[in-house]
Amino acid sequence: MERRVLFAIFLSFLVLYAYQALVVKPVPKQPAPAASGASPTANGTAAATKAPAAAQAPLQPESVPPAIPREATPIVGDSVDRDVRIETRDVIAVFTNRGARLKSWRLKHYRDQQHQPQELIENRLAGQPLPFTLRTGDEALNATLNGALYSMSGAPVEAAITSPVDLRFEYQDSSGVHAVKQFHLSADAYLVEFRSAVTDHDRLVKAAVVWGPAVGDFAETTRGAQTSGALLFDNNGKVQRLSVKDLAKQPVYDGDFRLAGVDDNYFLTAALTPGSGRVSYQSVAVPPSPPSKDPARELVSYAIEPARDDAPLKFFVGPKDFDVLSTLGPEYTRAINFGVFSVIVVPLLKSLKWVNGFIGNYGWSIVVLTILINVVMFPLQHKSIVSMRKMQEIQPQIKAIQDRYAKYSTTDPERQKMNQEMMALYRERGVNPASGCVPMLLTLPVLYAMWAMLTTAIELRGAPFVGWIHDLTARDPYYVTPVLMGVTQFWQQKITPAAGADPAQQRMMMIMPLVMTVMFLWLPAGALIYYTVGGVLRIGQQYMTNYLIGPPNVRVVRPPAERRLKRVGAGKTEAADTNASGGDTNSKGGA
């Protein structure tokens, strides 16, 4: 296969992928109204229909309609709403005593669009459950557990804590309800450990732990792909990434889980090692803030019902940072979707962070890493260009052979002679038709790996480059980098050796840089820097290779009338070609 054909196929795939990922926006599905008395998971799988009441309706919005709590007098509780603020090295957490739930979880080392600590709890949607909401099969009991004012012990401190903190919330009333919620926060991690105990007239009540709409950073729409979805790890090592569309088909999952939660491109909210149990999901449509006309965005709520009531649940609520996740366990780094080339992506990410340790700017670190990669791959790219040059030199002879057999159909046995003549020509000139493609194919995994790394690495989120580029995960606001990338692609295409003489194919290849420029207008700036710098380096390499191997020695095929004058006994290949000066001399001599 010719390199240009392979390049055209690759570019077509890349354009289609970019169009689907960056331009086409899925239309959010409106939740269907539930039938009277029907469970919201009635259309789920068989596993869902066998679930107990606590799991069959785990995530119904609290506002449709709100359940009426039991009439009872509080025995243990509080009289006013209170917020409890805990600050650690990495997060600022706020708990509310109404329902003893998590109200806010802000990351101190990551900033939102207003340059404030990034909030991961979506607490602005009316009627949606906050994290650590409890859900049982009794709606009146649910309203009591999640609406009562709990008493709190374990006072917060003014400064950031330097040792673990335990919070205990308790509620008891005259109807026999007694609930205790306990939280354990580490001083240096994105972890919160939770355990609960609910009794009703001394009867232990099984309750699912509900986490509301996650991940609550839906305002970050300009930073890469911020689509939320479910993430499940089982103890057999299988990783499931489920979109909102997948969850609509199957919202309930049973199994022995290593991780269960919700993630987007940069953040993760999940229970670690929940063990055997059931996980239920439900999508939540988030309308855009006026005057934005963007479609509603889908977040995902989830509930966990562990098989053991006495076992605590440990939740990770933080960034999908490779080093942070690796401290939890090597298997948790798979929460970052590096794709099929993760074995290459991880060393590239470590190399980028190593380079950044010296430079201190991730934009320039991408430039340096791109240069290093191209230096390493120079022999492969040089070999590919040399092979293309050899193919370019014999194209007139190949075309002459093809023209002689053009009148035969593809099934005619005479066509086999054409292939034999072409193979003889390849052997005579020392050309391997595949030698121009194979070196380029070997570089494609690195290309894909760099793409995966630059579009998923949270280290680039909010990282500036120069001038107008303040965030490497956001698009270039003035579209300078995509235009520069298009110019380098066009330039590179212009100087690439022509492996074929088809004018239509050549025109198509010259149009591809323009198409790619349009498609890549919304690409993250970090990825565009890589493509632009890589294009400039390949242009320089093309000129260097041309200097090393000299100009092409293109042979001219003589007209058929001149070939007939060749001396008797000349081989087919020899009769089919000669250089321009030699052809003229022989022609005159024959005349």
C-alpha positions in Angstrom: 0.0 0.0 0.0 1.4 3.4 -0.9 2.2 5.7 1.9 0.0 8.5 0.5 -3.0 6.2 0.5 -2.3 5.1 4.0 -1.8 8.7 5.1 -5.2 9.6 3.5 -6.9 6.7 5.3 -5.3 7.8 8.6 -6.3 11.4 8.1 -9.9 10.5 7.2 -10.1 8.4 10.4 -8.6 11.3 12.4 -11.1 13.8 10.9 -14.1 11.6 11.6 -12.9 11.0 15.1 -12.3 14.7 15.7 -15.7 15.6 14.2 -17.6 13.1 16.4 -15.7 14.1 19.5 -15.5 17.8 19.2 -18.3 19.0 16.9 -21.2 16.6 17.3 -23.0 17.1 20.6 -25.3 14.3 21.7 -28.9 15.4 22.3 -29.7 14.7 26.0 -32.5 12.4 26.6 -35.4 13.6 28.7 -36.3 11.3 31.5 -39.5 9.4 30.8 -42.3 9.9 33.3 -42.6 7.0 35.6 -45.9 5.1 35.5 -48.0 5.2 38.6 -46.7 2.9 41.2 -43.8 1.8 39.0 -40.2 1.6 40.0 -37.8 3.9 38.0 -35.7 0.9 37.2 -38.6 -1.2 35.9 -37.1 -1.3 32.4 -33.7 -2.4 33.7 -32.2 -5.9 33.6 -33.2 -9.0 35.5 -30.7 -8.1 38.2 -32.6 -4.8 38.7 -36.0 -6.5 39.1 -34.7 -8.8 41.8 -33.3 -5.9 43.8 -34.8 -5.1 47.1 -36.8 -1.9 47.5 -33.8 0.0 48.8 -32.0 -0.5 45.5 -34.9 -0.5 43.1 -35.6 3.2 43.7 -32.3 4.5 44.9 -32.2 7.9 43.3 -35.6 9.4 42.8 -35.4 13.2 43.1 -36.4 14.3 46.5 -38.7 17.0 45.0 -41.1 14.7 43.1 -42.9 14.8 45.4 -41.2 15.1 48.7 -42.0 12.3 51.2 -43.6 13.3 54.5 -41.5 12.4 57.5 -42.9 10.7 60.5 -44.5 12.7 63.1 -42.2 12.5 66.1 -40.4 14.5 68.7 -36.6 14.6 68.5 -34.9 13.1 71.5 -31.3 13.5 70.3 -30.7 16.2 67.7 -30.2 19.9 67.1 -32.6 22.8 66.8 -30.9 24.9 64.1 -29.1 24.3 60.8 -25.3 24.2 61.2 -22.4 23.8 58.8 -19.2 22.1 59.8 -16.1 23.1 57.9 -13.0 20.9 57.8 -9.9 21.9 55.9 -7.1 19.5 55.1 -3.9 19.9 53.1 -5.8 19.2 49.9 -9.5 19.9 50.3 -12.0 22.2 52.1 -15.1 20.1 53.2 -18.4 21.4 54.5 -20.9 19.1 56.2 -24.4 20.1 57.1 -26.2 18.7 60.2 -29.5 18.5 58.1 -29.4 14.9 57.3 -25.7 14.7 58.3 -24.5 15.0 54.7 -21.7 16.5 52.7 -22.5 19.9 51.3 -19.3 21.0 49.7 -15.9 19.4 48.7 -13.5 21.9 47.1 -10.0 21.0 45.9 -7.4 23.5 47.0 -4.9 22.7 44.2 -7.3 22.9 41.3 -9.1 26.0 40.2 -12.4 26.6 38.4 -13.2 29.2 35.8 -13.4 31.9 38.5 -10.0 30.9 39.8 -11.6 29.5 43.0 -11.0 26.0 44.5 -12.8 23.5 42.3 -16.1 22.3 43.7 -16.9 18.6 43.2 -20.3 18.6 44.9 -23.2 19.8 42.8 -25.3 21.5 45.5 -27.1 24.0 43.3 -29.7 21.6 41.8 -32.9 21.8 43.9 -34.3 18.6 45.1 -31.3 16.4 44.3 -29.7 14.3 47.1 -26.4 15.4 48.7 -23.6 12.9 49.2 -24.2 10.4 52.0 -28.0 10.5 51.7 -29.5 7.3 53.1 -32.2 5.4 51.2 -34.3 2.6 52.6 -37.5 1.0 51.4 -39.6 3.3 53.6 -40.0 6.8 52.0 -41.3 8.3 55.3 -38.2 7.0 57.1 -36.0 8.3 54.2 -37.6 11.8 54.7 -36.8 11.6 58.4 -33.2 10.4 58.1 -32.3 13.0 55.4 -34.3 16.0 56.7 -33.7 15.8 60.5 -31.2 18.0 62.3 -28.5 15.8 63.8 -26.4 16.6 66.8 -22.7 16.8 66.0 -19.6 15.9 68.0 -16.0 16.4 66.9 -15.6 20.2 66.6 -13.8 21.6 63.5 -10.6 23.5 63.8 -9.8 27.0 62.4 -6.6 26.1 60.5 -6.0 23.1 58.2 -5.8 19.9 60.2 -2.5 18.1 60.5 -4.0 14.8 61.9 -7.1 12.8 61.0 -10.5 14.1 62.2 -13.6 12.2 63.2 -17.1 13.6 63.0 -20.1 11.9 64.6 -23.7 12.8 63.8 -26.6 11.4 65.8 -30.4 11.6 65.6 -33.1 9.9 67.7 -36.8 10.6 68.0 -39.9 9.4 69.8 -41.1 7.2 66.8 -38.2 4.8 67.5 -35.8 6.0 64.8 -32.2 6.1 65.8 -29.4 7.0 63.2 -25.7 7.5 63.6 -23.4 8.7 60.9 -19.6 8.8 61.3 -17.0 10.4 59.0 -13.2 10.0 59.1 -11.1 12.5 57.2 -7.4 12.1 56.6 -5.1 15.2 56.8 -3.3 14.5 53.5 -5.6 12.7 51.1 -8.8 13.0 49.0 -10.4 10.4 51.1 -13.4 10.3 53.5 -14.4 7.1 55.3 -18.1 6.7 56.2 -20.1 4.3 58.3 -23.8 4.5 59.4 -26.2 2.6 61.6 -30.0 3.0 61.4 -32.5 1.3 63.7 -36.2 1.5 63.7 -37.7 0.3 67.1 -34.4 -1.6 67.7 -34.7 -3.3 64.3 -31.6 -2.8 62.1 -32.5 -1.1 58.9 -30.5 -1.8 55.7 -29.8 1.5 53.9 -28.1 2.3 50.6 -25.6 5.2 50.5 -26.6 7.7 47.8 -24.2 10.1 46.2 -25.9 12.9 44.3 -25.1 14.3 40.8 -21.4 13.8 40.1 -18.9 14.9 39.1 -20.0 18.4 40.0 -17.8 20.4 37.7 -20.2 20.7 34.8 -19.4 24.4 34.4 -16.0 23.5 33.1 -17.2 23.0 29.6 -14.3 24.6 27.9 -11.7 22.2 29.3 -11.6 19.1 27.2 -14.3 16.4 27.3 -16.1 16.8 30.6 -18.7 14.1 30.0 -19.7 12.2 33.2 -20.1 8.4 33.2 -20.0 5.4 35.5 -16.8 3.7 36.3 -16.7 0.1 37.8 -13.7 -2.1 38.7 -14.4 -5.7 39.7 -12.0 -7.9 41.6 -11.2 -9.8 38.4 -9.5 -6.8 37.0 -12.2 -5.8 34.5 -12.8 -2.1 34.0 -16.2 -0.9 32.8 -16.7 2.6 31.5 -20.5 3.3 31.1 -22.0 6.3 29.3 -25.4 7.8 30.1 -26.8 5.8 27.2 -25.5 2.5 28.7 -26.9 3.4 32.1 -30.3 4.0 30.6 -30.3 0.4 29.4 -28.9 -1.1 32.6 -28.9 1.1 35.7 -28.2 -1.6 38.4 -25.1 -3.7 38.7 -24.4 -6.5 41.1 -20.9 -7.9 41.8 -17.8 -7.8 43.9 -16.3 -4.4 43.2 -12.9 -2.9 43.6 -14.1 0.6 42.7 -17.6 2.0 42.0 -18.5 5.5 41.2 -18.7 8.3 38.6 -15.9 10.1 36.7 -15.3 12.6 34.0 -12.1 13.5 32.1 -10.3 15.0 35.1 -12.1 14.0 38.4 -13.4 11.0 40.1 -15.9 10.3 42.8 -16.0 6.7 43.8 -16.1 4.2 46.6 -12.9 2.2 47.0 -13.2 -1.5 47.7 -16.9 -1.5 48.5 -16.8 -5.3 48.2 -19.8 -7.4 47.3 -23.0 -5.5 46.8 -25.2 -3.5 44.4 -24.5 -0.2 42.6 -27.4 1.8 41.1 -27.1 4.7 38.6 -29.4 7.4 37.4 -28.8 10.3 35.0 -29.6 13.9 36.0 -30.1 16.6 33.3 -28.4 19.9 34.2 -29.8 22.9 32.3 -27.3 25.5 31.2 -27.1 28.8 33.0 -28.7 31.7 31.1 -27.9 33.2 28.6 -26.1 30.1 27.4 -27.9 28.1 24.6 -25.9 25.0 25.0 -27.9 21.7 25.5 -28.5 20.4 28.9 -25.7 18.3 30.3 -26.1 14.9 31.9 -24.6 14.2 35.3 -24.9 10.8 37.0 -26.1 10.0 40.5 -25.3 6.7 42.1 -26.1 4.6 45.2 -24.1 1.8 46.8 -25.7 -0.9 48.9 -22.9 -3.1 50.3 -23.7 -6.6 51.4 -22.2 -6.0 54.9 -23.9 -3.3 57.0 -21.1 -3.1 59.5 -18.3 -2.4 57.0 -17.3 1.2 56.4 -17.2 2.7 52.9 -14.1 4.6 51.8 -14.7 7.3 49.2 -12.2 9.0 47.0 -13.2 12.5 45.8 -10.4 14.1 43.9 -8.3 14.4 40.7 -7.4 11.7 38.3 -3.8 12.4 38.9 -1.5 9.4 38.2 0.7 9.9 41.2 -2.3 10.4 43.6 -4.1 7.3 42.3 -1.0 5.2 42.5 -0.7 5.9 46.2 -4.1 4.3 46.7 -3.0 1.2 44.7 -1.5 0.5 41.3 -4.8 -0.7 40.0 -6.5 2.6 40.6 -4.4 4.4 38.0 -6.6 2.6 35.4 -9.3 5.1 36.3 -7.4 7.4 33.8 -8.6 6.5 30.4 -5.3 6.3 28.6 -6.7 4.0 25.9 -5.1 0.9 24.3 -1.6 2.4 24.3 -1.4 2.9 28.0 1.9 1.1 28.1 3.3 4.0 26.1 1.2 6.8 27.6 2.5 6.2 31.2 6.2 6.6 30.3 5.3 9.6 28.2 3.5 11.2 31.1 6.3 10.5 33.5 8.8 12.0 30.9 6.6 15.1 30.5 6.6 15.6 34.3 10.3 15.0 34.5 11.0 17.6 31.8 8.6 20.0 33.5 10.7 19.6 36.7 13.5 21.5 34.9 11.5 23.9 32.8 8.5 24.8 35.0 6.1 25.4 32.2 4.1 22.5 30.7 3.7 24.2 27.4 7.4 24.4 26.8 7.7 21.0 28.3 5.5 19.7 25.5 7.8 21.4 23.0 10.9 19.8 24.5 9.3 16.4 24.7 8.1 16.6 21.1 11.6 17.4 20.0 13.0 14.4 22.0 10.4 12.1 20.5 11.2 13.2 16.9 14.9 12.8 17.5 14.3 9.2 18.6 12.1 8.5 15.7 14.3 10.3 13.1 15.8 7.0 11.7 12.4 5.6 11.1 11.1 8.7 9.4 14.3 9.1 7.4 14.0 5.5 6.1 10.4 6.1 5.2 11.3 9.3 3.2 14.2 7.5 1.4 11.9 4.6 0.4 9.3 7.1 -0.9 12.0 8.8 -2.9 12.9 5.5 -4.6 9.2 4.9 -5.3 9.0 8.4 -6.8 12.0 7.7 -9.1 10.4 4.6 -10.7 6.8 6.0 -10.9 7.0 6.7 -14.7 8.1 3.1 -15.3 5.3 1.7 -13.1 2.8 3.9 -14.9 4.1 2.7 -18.3 3.7 -0.9 -17.3 0.1 -0.2 -15.9 -0.8 1.6 -19.2 0.3 -1.3 -21.3 -2.1 -3.6 -19.4 -4.9 -1.1 -18.9 -7.1 -2.6 -21.6 -7.3 -5.9 -19.7 -9.9 -6.5 -17.0 -8.8 -7.3 -13.4 -9.8 -11.0 -13.9 -7.9 -11.4 -17.2 -4.8 -13.7 -16.8 -2.8 -11.1 -18.7 -3.0 -8.9 -15.6 -0.8 -11.4 -13.8 2.0 -10.5 -16.2 1.7 -6.8 -15.1 2.3 -7.8 -11.5 5.2 -9.9 -12.5 6.8 -7.0 -14.5 6.3 -4.7 -11.6 7.9 -7.1 -9.1 10.8 -7.5 -11.5 11.2 -3.8 -11.6 11.1 -3.5 -7.8 13.8 -6.2 -7.5 16.0 -4.5 -10.2 15.8 -1.1 -8.5 16.0 -2.4 -5.0 12.6 -1.0 -3.9 10.3 -2.5 -1.4 6.8 -1.0 -1.8 6.0 -1.5 1.9 9.2 0.0 3.2 7.7 3.5 3.1 4.7 2.5 5.1 6.1 0.2 7.8 8.4 2.9 9.4 5.4 5.3 9.6 3.2 2.6 11.0 5.7 2.1 13.8 5.3 5.8 14.8 1.5 5.7 14.9 1.3 4.2 18.5 3.5 7.1 19.8 1.2 9.6 18.0 -1.9 8.0 19.6 -0.2 7.8 22.9 0.7 11.5 22.9 -2.9 12.3 21.9 -4.2 10.3 24.9 -1.7 11.8 27.3 -2.3 15.4 26.3 -6.1 15.1 26.4 -6.3 13.3 29.8 -3.4 14.5 31.9 -4.8 16.7 34.7 -1.4 18.3 35.1 -2.2 20.4 32.0 -5.5 21.6 33.4 -5.2 25.3 34.0 -1.5 25.3 33.0 -0.5 28.3 31.0 1.9 28.5 28.0 2.6 31.9 26.6 0.6 35.1 25.9 -3.0 34.3 25.2 -2.9 30.6 26.1 -3.8 30.4 29.8 -5.0 26.8 29.9 -3.5 23.9 27.9 -6.7 21.9 28.2 -8.9 24.6 26.7 -9.1 25.6 23.1 -7.0 28.4 21.7 -9.3 31.5 22.1 -7.8 33.2 19.0 -7.3 30.0 16.9 -3.7 30.8 16.3 -2.3 27.3 17.0 -4.8 25.4 14.8 -4.0 27.8 11.9 -0.3 27.3 12.4 -0.8 23.5 12.5 -2.7 23.7 9.2 0.1 25.7 7.6 2.7 23.2 8.7 0.5 20.3 7.4 0.1 22.0 4.1 3.8 22.8 3.8 4.7 19.2 4.8 2.3 17.8 2.2 3.7 20.1 -0.5 7.3 18.8 0.0 6.4 15.2 0.6 7.6 13.0 -2.3 4.8 12.2 -4.7 4.3 8.4 -4.7 1.7 8.5 -7.4 0.7 10.7 -10.4 -3.1 10.7 -9.9 -4.0 14.4 -10.0 -7.3 13.8 -8.1 -5.5 12.1 -5.3 -3.0 14.9 -5.1 -5.7 17.5 -4.9 -7.5 15.6 -2.2 -4.3 15.3 -0.2 -3.7 19.1 -0.5 -7.2 19.8 0.8 -6.8 17.6 3.9 -4.7 20.1 5.8 -7.6 22.6 5.4 -10.1 20.1 6.6 -8.0 19.2 9.6 -7.6 22.8 10.5 -11.3 23.3 10.6 -11.8 20.1 12.7 -9.1 20.9 15.1 -10.2 24.5 15.9 -11.7 23.2 19.2 -8.8 20.9 20.1 -7.1 21.6 23.4 -4.1 23.9 23.1 -1.7 21.4 24.5 -2.4 18.9 21.7 -2.2 21.6 19.1 1.2 22.6 20.3 2.4 19.0 19.9 1.0 18.7 16.4 2.4 22.1 15.3 5.9 21.6 16.7 5.9 18.0 15.3 5.0 19.4 11.9 7.8 22.0 11.9 10.3 19.3 12.9 9.1 16.9 10.1 9.5 19.8 7.6 13.0 20.3 8.8 13.7 16.6 8.6 12.3 16.5 5.1 14.7 19.2 3.9 17.6 17.5 5.7 16.8 14.2 4.1 16.5 15.8 0.7 20.0 17.4 1.2 21.5 14.1 2.3 20.2 12.0 -0.6 20.2 14.6 -3.3 17.5 15.5 -5.9 15.4 12.7 -7.2 16.7 10.8 -10.3 13.5 10.4 -12.1 13.8 8.1 -15.2 11.8 9.1 -18.3 10.1 6.4 -20.3 10.6 6.6 -24.0 7.7 6.6 -26.4 6.6 3.2 -27.8 8.0 4.1 -31.3 11.5 4.5 -29.8 11.3 1.4 -27.7 10.7 -0.7 -30.9 14.1 0.4 -32.2 15.9 -1.2 -29.2 18.3 -3.9 -30.2 17.0 -7.4 -30.3 17.4 -9.3 -27.0 17.0 -6.3 -24.7 15.0 -7.2 -21.6 11.5 -5.8 -21.0 12.6 -3.7 -18.1 15.6 -2.3 -19.9 13.5 -1.5 -23.0 10.9 0.2 -20.8 13.1 2.9 -19.4 16.3 4.9 -19.8 17.3 8.4 -18.7 16.4 11.4 -20.7 19.9 11.9 -22.3 20.4 8.3 -23.1 17.0 8.0 -24.7 17.8 10.8 -27.1 21.1 9.4 -28.1 19.8 5.9 -28.8 16.9 7.3 -30.7 19.2 9.3 -33.0 21.5 6.3 -33.5 18.6 4.1 -34.5 17.3 6.7 -37.0 
